């Protein structure tokens, strides 16, 4: 992308998710998850894996990135853990994910917590650029992942 084109990209507005957005956020989660080729077979075989609990939204644990009124992505922070980070695939590498990570990092610090994530190995570079360091491995429902913190 040319530098002048990047400078015209709108900065995402961050706010807490609203209960009536749950279905739209889950649909975004589906699009983002299925766009990752390594995750697609697991999710197609286990559609129940896509779930954004209403209680997380009601509890103020889900932050939404919006660009010009469009849902661009969201992140969930559960007791110091980045429990989910999803960005519309056409907005990958646009800074939306980094802004969401910055938001939940600030919220975790405000509560005196270290931010951790169980990261898909495919996202290692992204999380490292956001300041996370690998602490070890974790086993997830769909295979090995990286335990990271910052």
N, CA, C and O of each residue as an XYZ file, in Angstrom:
600
protein
N       0.843     -1.167      0.000
C       0.000      0.000      0.000
C       0.894      1.237      0.000
O       1.883      1.285      0.732
N       0.563      2.216     -0.797
C       1.328      3.461     -0.860
C       1.143      4.233      0.436
O       0.064      4.183      1.027
N       2.185      4.957      0.899
C       2.079      5.726      2.151
C       0.901      6.690      2.153
O       0.233      6.841      3.176
N       0.632      7.348      1.022
C      -0.493      8.289      1.015
C      -1.833      7.573      1.172
O      -2.775      8.131      1.734
N      -1.918      6.328      0.672
C      -3.154      5.564      0.840
C      -3.325      5.160      2.299
O      -4.437      5.186      2.826
N      -2.219      4.783      2.958
C      -2.304      4.393      4.364
C      -2.748      5.562      5.232
O      -3.512      5.379      6.180
N      -2.274      6.759      4.914
C      -2.613      7.900      5.753
C      -4.087      8.252      5.664
O      -4.615      8.926      6.548
N      -4.760      7.805      4.609
C      -6.180      8.107      4.451
C      -7.068      7.072      5.135
O      -8.277      7.276      5.253
N      -6.479      5.963      5.586
C      -7.257      4.918      6.258
C      -7.777      5.458      7.582
O      -7.033      6.065      8.352
N      -9.047      5.235      7.837
C      -9.663      5.750      9.059
C      -9.149      4.987     10.281
O      -8.972      3.770     10.243
N      -8.918      5.718     11.345
C      -8.493      5.127     12.614
C      -9.728      4.512     13.281
O     -10.777      5.153     13.337
N      -9.617      3.287     13.784
C     -10.794      2.682     14.415
C     -11.168      3.375     15.729
O     -10.308      3.779     16.511
N     -12.460      3.494     15.939
C     -12.984      3.958     17.224
C     -13.204      2.713     18.077
O     -13.729      1.713     17.587
N     -12.810      2.764     19.339
C     -12.935      1.618     20.239
C     -13.984      1.935     21.289
O     -14.013      3.026     21.858
N     -14.840      0.961     21.532
C     -15.892      1.100     22.545
C     -16.271     -0.292     23.033
O     -15.898     -1.301     22.433
N     -17.018     -0.327     24.132
C     -17.519     -1.613     24.625
C     -18.623     -2.126     23.701
O     -19.402     -1.354     23.144
N     -18.666     -3.442     23.558
C     -19.707     -4.075     22.747
C     -21.064     -3.913     23.419
O     -21.165     -3.793     24.640
N     -22.104     -3.913     22.590
C     -23.480     -3.824     23.084
C     -24.162     -5.180     22.908
O     -23.878     -5.894     21.947
N     -25.064     -5.541     23.833
C     -25.721     -6.853     23.755
C     -26.371     -7.142     22.408
O     -26.338     -8.282     21.945
N     -26.953     -6.146     21.778
C     -27.649     -6.385     20.512
C     -26.676     -6.658     19.352
O     -27.113     -6.978     18.246
N     -25.374     -6.536     19.594
C     -24.376     -6.793     18.551
C     -23.844     -8.222     18.578
O     -23.014     -8.585     17.745
N     -24.304     -9.024     19.510
C     -23.728    -10.356     19.683
C     -23.735    -11.169     18.388
O     -22.703    -11.728     18.015
N     -24.854    -11.246     17.705
C     -24.918    -12.046     16.476
C     -23.975    -11.505     15.409
O     -23.309    -12.282     14.724
N     -23.909    -10.200     15.258
C     -23.022     -9.594     14.257
C     -21.563     -9.861     14.606
O     -20.742    -10.078     13.715
N     -21.237     -9.845     15.891
C     -19.861    -10.118     16.309
C     -19.501    -11.587     16.105
O     -18.379    -11.899     15.708
N     -20.438    -12.486     16.371
C     -20.178    -13.901     16.106
C     -20.003    -14.148     14.613
O     -19.171    -14.966     14.220
N     -20.769    -13.459     13.778
C     -20.613    -13.595     12.323
C     -19.235    -13.099     11.897
O     -18.596    -13.705     11.037
N     -18.776    -12.004     12.490
C     -17.429    -11.488     12.223
C     -16.403    -12.532     12.653
O     -15.434    -12.787     11.938
N     -16.617    -13.132     13.814
C     -15.703    -14.167     14.313
C     -15.635    -15.326     13.315
O     -14.553    -15.850     13.050
N     -16.768    -15.724     12.767
C     -16.783    -16.792     11.758
C     -15.953    -16.407     10.549
O     -15.107    -17.183     10.105
N     -16.186    -15.206     10.007
C     -15.458    -14.778      8.811
C     -13.944    -14.753      9.067
O     -13.160    -15.235      8.250
N     -13.555    -14.196     10.188
C     -12.130    -14.106     10.517
C     -11.530    -15.494     10.735
O     -10.421    -15.770     10.277
N     -12.241    -16.347     11.414
C     -11.721    -17.681     11.716
C     -11.620    -18.551     10.468
O     -10.636    -19.267     10.287
N     -12.628    -18.491      9.614
C     -12.607    -19.306      8.408
C     -11.585    -18.812      7.386
O     -11.164    -19.571      6.513
N     -11.187    -17.547      7.490
C     -10.175    -17.009      6.578
C      -8.785    -17.548      6.901
O      -7.878    -17.469      6.073
N      -8.619    -18.094      8.101
C      -7.348    -18.702      8.489
C      -7.395    -20.169      8.040
O      -8.111    -20.980      8.626
N      -6.637    -20.494      7.011
C      -6.704    -21.826      6.406
C      -6.405    -22.957      7.376
O      -6.954    -24.049      7.229
N      -5.547    -22.724      8.364
C      -5.225    -23.795      9.312
C      -6.380    -24.067     10.267
O      -6.518    -25.182     10.769
N      -7.211    -23.059     10.523
C      -8.336    -23.233     11.441
C      -9.602    -23.738     10.754
O     -10.446    -24.373     11.387
N      -9.729    -23.461      9.479
C     -10.981    -23.751      8.766
C     -11.475    -25.187      8.948
O     -12.642    -25.365      9.297
N     -10.652    -26.229      8.730
C     -11.182    -27.593      8.864
C     -11.705    -27.893     10.271
O     -12.720    -28.571     10.426
N     -11.010    -27.387     11.292
C     -11.441    -27.627     12.674
C     -12.785    -26.961     12.943
O     -13.657    -27.546     13.585
N     -12.944    -25.745     12.452
C     -14.185    -25.008     12.708
C     -15.356    -25.560     11.915
O     -16.482    -25.598     12.411
N     -15.101    -25.983     10.705
C     -16.175    -26.586      9.921
C     -16.663    -27.875     10.574
O     -17.849    -28.198     10.512
N     -15.742    -28.611     11.202
C     -16.103    -29.853     11.890
C     -16.685    -29.605     13.281
O     -17.356    -30.477     13.834
N     -16.435    -28.425     13.849
C     -16.867    -28.106     15.212
C     -17.454    -26.694     15.264
O     -16.859    -25.804     15.872
N     -18.604    -26.481     14.640
C     -19.160    -25.122     14.587
C     -19.487    -24.532     15.959
O     -19.620    -23.315     16.093
N     -19.617    -25.377     16.968
C     -19.891    -24.877     18.318
C     -18.705    -24.097     18.892
O     -18.847    -23.431     19.918
N     -17.547    -24.170     18.247
C     -16.365    -23.459     18.740
C     -16.511    -21.945     18.596
O     -15.840    -21.185     19.294
N     -17.371    -21.518     17.708
C     -17.609    -20.077     17.535
C     -18.746    -19.684     18.463
O     -19.904    -20.043     18.250
N     -18.384    -18.938     19.496
C     -19.376    -18.519     20.484
C     -18.831    -17.299     21.210
O     -17.698    -17.298     21.692
N     -19.639    -16.286     21.278
C     -19.304    -15.108     22.072
C     -20.361    -15.043     23.168
O     -21.480    -14.588     22.928
N     -20.013    -15.495     24.366
C     -21.002    -15.542     25.440
C     -21.612    -14.165     25.732
O     -20.902    -13.167     25.857
N     -22.918    -14.140     25.834
C     -23.626    -12.893     26.121
C     -23.128    -12.277     27.431
O     -23.087    -11.054     27.568
N     -22.754    -13.118     28.383
C     -22.271    -12.622     29.667
C     -20.980    -11.819     29.549
O     -20.745    -10.906     30.341
N     -20.149    -12.149     28.574
C     -18.922    -11.372     28.366
C     -19.263     -9.962     27.900
O     -18.648     -8.988     28.334
N     -20.239     -9.864     27.019
C     -20.657     -8.538     26.537
C     -21.310     -7.767     27.677
O     -20.974     -6.609     27.926
N     -22.240     -8.415     28.365
C     -22.949     -7.756     29.470
C     -21.987     -7.340     30.579
O     -22.213     -6.338     31.257
N     -20.916     -8.108     30.763
C     -19.944     -7.824     31.818
C     -18.888     -6.798     31.439
O     -17.964     -6.549     32.213
N     -19.011     -6.196     30.254
C     -18.038     -5.188     29.835
C     -16.670     -5.763     29.540
O     -15.654     -5.112     29.784
N     -16.633     -6.986     29.014
C     -15.366     -7.661     28.742
C     -15.027     -7.727     27.247
O     -14.026     -8.333     26.864
N     -15.860     -7.107     26.407
C     -15.658     -7.176     24.956
C     -15.578     -5.761     24.400
O     -16.483     -4.947     24.583
N     -14.469     -5.491     23.715
C     -14.262     -4.184     23.082
C     -14.387     -4.340     21.577
O     -13.903     -5.312     20.996
N     -15.039     -3.375     20.960
C     -15.295     -3.379     19.523
C     -14.489     -2.265     18.863
O     -14.375     -1.162     19.399
N     -13.937     -2.568     17.700
C     -13.322     -1.553     16.843
C     -14.315     -1.270     15.726
O     -14.824     -2.185     15.078
N     -14.576     -0.005     15.517
C     -15.526      0.426     14.501
C     -14.832      1.422     13.580
O     -14.117      2.309     14.046
N     -15.038      1.278     12.292
C     -14.502      2.230     11.321
C     -15.670      2.747     10.491
O     -16.325      1.997      9.768
N     -15.908      4.027     10.613
C     -16.985      4.686      9.874
C     -18.307      3.927     10.015
O     -19.019      3.713      9.034
N     -18.625      3.523     11.255
C     -19.876      2.843     11.557
C     -19.886      1.355     11.282
O     -20.892      0.697     11.547
N     -18.801      0.801     10.758
C     -18.720     -0.626     10.433
C     -17.963     -1.352     11.530
O     -16.915     -0.883     11.976
N     -18.484     -2.497     11.972
C     -17.757     -3.337     12.919
C     -16.512     -3.864     12.213
O     -16.616     -4.568     11.208
N     -15.347     -3.529     12.733
C     -14.092     -3.911     12.105
C     -13.412     -5.063     12.833
O     -12.634     -5.802     12.229
N     -13.696     -5.224     14.119
C     -13.087     -6.282     14.899
C     -13.508     -6.184     16.347
O     -14.182     -5.235     16.749
N     -13.104     -7.178     17.133
C     -13.378     -7.127     18.566
C     -12.365     -7.960     19.322
O     -11.716     -8.848     18.770
N     -12.249     -7.646     20.601
C     -11.363     -8.377     21.509
C     -12.097     -8.600     22.820
O     -12.858     -7.745     23.273
N     -11.861     -9.750     23.421
C     -12.436    -10.069     24.724
C     -11.305    -10.234     25.739
O     -10.312    -10.913     25.477
N     -11.470     -9.610     26.882
C     -10.488     -9.690     27.966
C     -11.164    -10.328     29.169
O     -12.100     -9.772     29.743
N     -10.674    -11.508     29.540
C     -11.238    -12.245     30.666
C     -10.140    -12.438     31.704
O      -9.220    -13.231     31.500
N     -10.237    -11.709     32.823
C      -9.302    -11.832     33.946
C      -7.838    -11.821     33.494
O      -7.062    -12.689     33.894
N      -7.459    -10.851     32.670
C      -6.080    -10.707     32.240
C      -5.695    -11.526     31.027
O      -4.550    -11.463     30.580
N      -6.624    -12.293     30.487
C      -6.328    -13.082     29.287
C      -7.086    -12.522     28.094
O      -8.293    -12.288     28.157
N      -6.358    -12.314     27.009
C      -6.974    -11.947     25.741
C      -7.653    -13.212     25.252
O      -7.008    -14.097     24.689
N      -8.950    -13.291     25.469
C      -9.710    -14.516     25.223
C     -10.147    -14.643     23.777
O     -10.525    -15.728     23.337
N     -10.100    -13.567     23.048
C     -10.468    -13.607     21.638
C     -10.100    -12.301     20.977
O     -10.294    -11.228     21.548
N      -9.565    -12.393     19.766
C      -9.231    -11.223     18.969
C      -9.568    -11.570     17.527
O      -8.983    -12.481     16.941
N     -10.517    -10.833     16.964
C     -10.990    -11.126     15.617
C     -11.145     -9.829     14.845
O     -11.714     -8.858     15.345
N     -10.633     -9.823     13.625
C     -10.697     -8.655     12.750
C     -11.243     -9.110     11.405
O     -10.902    -10.191     10.924
N     -12.093     -8.283     10.797
C     -12.602     -8.593      9.465
C     -11.421     -8.885      8.544
O     -10.468     -8.107      8.508
N     -11.462     -9.982      7.807
C     -10.324    -10.360      6.963
C      -9.858     -9.270      5.994
O      -8.660     -9.154      5.737
N     -10.770     -8.480      5.457
C     -10.340     -7.440      4.518
C      -9.636     -6.279      5.226
O      -9.112     -5.375      4.576
N      -9.628     -6.310      6.566
C      -8.951     -5.278      7.340
C      -7.695     -5.804      8.052
O      -7.069     -5.084      8.830
N      -7.336     -7.065      7.779
C      -6.108     -7.602      8.345
C      -4.942     -6.735      7.897
O      -4.924     -6.235      6.772
N      -3.984     -6.562      8.771
C      -2.772     -5.775      8.514
C      -3.061     -4.280      8.337
O      -2.280     -3.553      7.722
N      -4.185     -3.841      8.880
C      -4.536     -2.412      8.785
C      -4.339     -1.683     10.106
O      -4.516     -0.467     10.174
N      -3.973     -2.418     11.162
C      -3.782     -1.809     12.469
C      -4.941     -2.005     13.431
O      -4.827     -1.663     14.608
N      -6.054     -2.549     12.953
C      -7.229     -2.741     13.819
C      -6.894     -3.690     14.966
O      -7.201     -3.391     16.120
N      -6.276     -4.815     14.674
C      -5.923     -5.772     15.721
C      -4.979     -5.178     16.741
O      -5.136     -5.404     17.941
N      -3.995     -4.417     16.275
C      -3.032     -3.790     17.189
C      -3.707     -2.782     18.105
O      -3.362     -2.693     19.283
N      -4.659     -2.026     17.586
C      -5.386     -1.053     18.420
C      -6.220     -1.789     19.466
O      -6.308     -1.343     20.610
N      -6.825     -2.895     19.092
C      -7.595     -3.678     20.063
C      -6.679     -4.259     21.141
O      -7.027     -4.242     22.321
N      -5.512     -4.772     20.746
C      -4.566     -5.299     21.732
C      -4.114     -4.181     22.666
O      -4.012     -4.394     23.874
N      -3.847     -3.011     22.133
C      -3.448     -1.871     22.955
C      -4.553     -1.531     23.969
O      -4.269     -1.215     25.125
N      -5.790     -1.601     23.529
C      -6.927     -1.299     24.410
C      -7.013     -2.294     25.562
O      -7.139     -1.894     26.720
N      -6.948     -3.583     25.255
C      -7.073     -4.576     26.331
C      -5.825     -4.610     27.204
O      -5.907     -4.939     28.387
N      -4.672     -4.272     26.634
C      -3.457     -4.172     27.448
C      -3.638     -3.071     28.498
O      -3.332     -3.264     29.674
N      -4.132     -1.933     28.058
C      -4.379     -0.816     28.977
C      -5.379     -1.232     30.063
O      -5.182     -0.936     31.241
N      -6.434     -1.907     29.664
C      -7.453     -2.333     30.636
C      -6.866     -3.329     31.636
O      -7.143     -3.236     32.832
N      -6.062     -4.277     31.160
C      -5.432     -5.248     32.068
C      -4.511     -4.533     33.048
O      -4.538     -4.818     34.245
N      -3.699     -3.609     32.551
C      -2.783     -2.861     33.418
C      -3.550     -2.036     34.449
O      -3.150     -1.943     35.610
N      -4.653     -1.443     34.008
C      -5.484     -0.647     34.919
C      -5.957     -1.493     36.097
O      -6.138     -0.987     37.205
N      -6.155     -2.785     35.845
C      -6.594     -3.714     36.894
C      -5.415     -4.384     37.599
O      -5.612     -5.252     38.449
N      -4.186     -3.982     37.246
C      -2.998     -4.549     37.877
C      -2.638     -5.931     37.368
O      -1.984     -6.697     38.075
N      -3.053     -6.264     36.151
C      -2.830     -7.595     35.606
C      -1.834     -7.581     34.459
O      -1.705     -6.584     33.748
N      -1.131     -8.692     34.284
C      -0.322     -8.934     33.104
C      -1.258     -9.487     32.047
O      -2.131    -10.296     32.359
N      -1.093     -9.065     30.802
C      -1.935     -9.579     29.725
C      -1.319    -10.846     29.163
O      -0.132    -10.878     28.837
N      -2.125    -11.888     29.052
C      -1.659    -13.137     28.459
C      -2.592    -13.538     27.328
O      -3.712    -13.039     27.220
N      -2.115    -14.444     26.490
C      -2.913    -14.962     25.382
C      -2.441    -16.374     25.072
O      -1.254    -16.682     25.168
N      -3.373    -17.212     24.705
C      -3.061    -18.519     24.139
C      -3.190    -18.302     22.637
O      -4.298    -18.217     22.109
N      -2.065    -18.214     21.959
C      -2.037    -17.749     20.577
C      -1.903    -18.876     19.570
O      -1.164    -19.840     19.769
N      -2.632    -18.721     18.497
C      -2.481    -19.579     17.340
C      -1.051    -19.364     16.814
O      -0.636    -18.220     16.630
N      -0.298    -20.434     16.571
C       1.067    -20.260     16.069
C       1.133    -19.407     14.798
O       2.147    -18.754     14.551
N       0.080    -19.404     13.997
C       0.062    -18.593     12.775
C       0.092    -17.096     13.086
O       0.433    -16.292     12.219
N      -0.261    -16.719     14.311
C      -0.304    -15.306     14.701
C       0.918    -14.884     15.515
O       0.934    -13.791     16.081
N       1.933    -15.732     15.578
C       3.114    -15.444     16.389
C       3.714    -14.078     16.061
O       3.952    -13.282     16.969
N       3.960    -13.794     14.792
C       4.564    -12.527     14.401
C       3.741    -11.333     14.837
O       4.289    -10.341     15.317
N       2.433    -11.417     14.675
C       1.550    -10.324     15.095
C       1.696    -10.062     16.589
O       1.893     -8.922     17.007
N       1.600    -11.112     17.386
C       1.675    -10.925     18.834
C       3.061    -10.432     19.275
O       3.167     -9.632     20.204
N       4.096    -10.897     18.625
C       5.432    -10.384     18.952
C       5.528     -8.890     18.635
O       6.101     -8.128     19.415
N       4.972     -8.468     17.502
C       4.983     -7.035     17.156
C       4.179     -6.217     18.168
O       4.440     -5.030     18.360
N       3.211     -6.852     18.807
C       2.407     -6.170     19.838
C       3.071     -6.211     21.211
O       2.506     -5.707     22.181
N       4.254     -6.799     21.307
C       4.992     -6.799     22.561
C       4.876     -8.056     23.401
O       5.394     -8.091     24.517
N       4.221     -9.078     22.905
C       4.109    -10.335     23.649
C       5.385    -11.155     23.489
O       6.077    -11.054     22.477
N       5.685    -11.962     24.493
C       6.803    -12.899     24.446
C       6.275    -14.302     24.716
O       5.359    -14.486     25.518
N       6.851    -15.274     24.051
C       6.448    -16.667     24.235
C       6.948    -17.155     25.586
O       8.120    -16.985     25.923
N       6.063    -17.755     26.347
C       6.418    -18.326     27.648
C       6.404    -19.842     27.626
O       6.988    -20.487     28.497
N       5.741    -20.410     26.636
C       5.645    -21.854     26.565
C       4.558    -22.263     25.599
O       4.095    -21.474     24.776
N       4.164    -23.510     25.720
C       3.109    -24.031     24.856
C       1.884    -24.342     25.687
O       1.955    -24.521     26.903
N       0.757    -24.402     24.997
C      -0.501    -24.783     25.622
C      -1.232    -25.701     24.653
O      -1.076    -25.583     23.438
N      -2.006    -26.588     25.177
C      -2.801    -27.477     24.337
C      -4.217    -26.927     24.268
O      -4.831    -26.645     25.297
N      -4.729    -26.777     23.063
C      -6.107    -26.315     22.883
C      -6.933    -27.440     22.287
O      -6.415    -28.507     21.957
N      -8.186    -27.192     22.159
C      -9.115    -28.157     21.573
C      -8.658    -28.604     20.181
O      -8.900    -29.741     19.776
N      -7.990    -27.694     19.449
C      -7.603    -27.997     18.070
C      -6.109    -28.181     17.868
O      -5.627    -28.170     16.736
N      -5.368    -28.351     18.967
C      -3.950    -28.620     18.821
C      -3.093    -27.662     19.640
O      -3.602    -26.885     20.449
N      -1.780    -27.733     19.414
C      -0.858    -26.912     20.204
C      -0.973    -25.429     19.877
O      -1.281    -25.039     18.751
N      -0.717    -24.617     20.896
C      -0.738    -23.158     20.759
C       0.405    -22.609     21.591
O       1.101    -23.348     22.288
N       0.583    -21.307     21.506
C       1.650    -20.650     22.241
C       1.075    -19.870     23.419
O       0.107    -19.125     23.266
N       1.669    -20.042     24.579
C       1.315    -19.236     25.758
C       2.228    -18.034     25.734
O       3.450    -18.164     25.791
N       1.615    -16.843     25.647
C       2.393    -15.604     25.536
C       1.883    -14.585     26.548
O       0.738    -14.653     26.994
N       2.754    -13.635     26.903
C       2.314    -12.553     27.804
C       3.109    -11.291     27.526
O       4.126    -11.299     26.833
N       2.595    -10.195     28.103
C       3.297     -8.908     28.014
C       2.983     -8.080     29.229
O       3.472     -6.957     29.355
